[in-house]
Amino acid sequence: MFDNLNDLYQQVILDHSKAPRNFGELPGADHFAEGRNPLCGDQVSVAVKMQGDVIEDIRFKGSGCAIAKASASVMTTALKGKTLNEARTLFEKFHELVLTGQAAPCAQLGKLSVFGGVHRYPARVKCAILAWHAALAAMAGDQKKVSTE
Ligand code: FES
């Protein structure tokens, strides 16, 4: 599926899907939400520990394909230390990237830019944004199950 992505991007995605960062329970978490991809039924739950408006720690667990797992993993590394507003802005740019393959300025996305090839596989866009939906719902205090629909 990734024939058109360069080797580095492919390597980062495979690495994060095989050995996801920040995977598992988060002791002391105070915000939770669960996301579901209606296309496949996969679910990802996200737990966040907030310090005021700042994301002190974040972890995820659940099932999902390699893209969903890698996206959740890279997302957690990108969001630690960010404010809720910064997280929302980052998601807008990330969403634009996975939908169109472009996001300006791309430099702000850092490692998230490895998902720039996802737009070539429209069915995988929901996989890439699954954990983001759960994370933003959790931080907003919305504990109901959210869907990528
Ligand atoms: Fe289910 Fe990607 S196929 S999350």
Residues whose N, C-alpha, C, O or C-beta is under 5 A from the ligand:
A	BS01	FES	N37 C40 D42 G64 C65 A68 C127
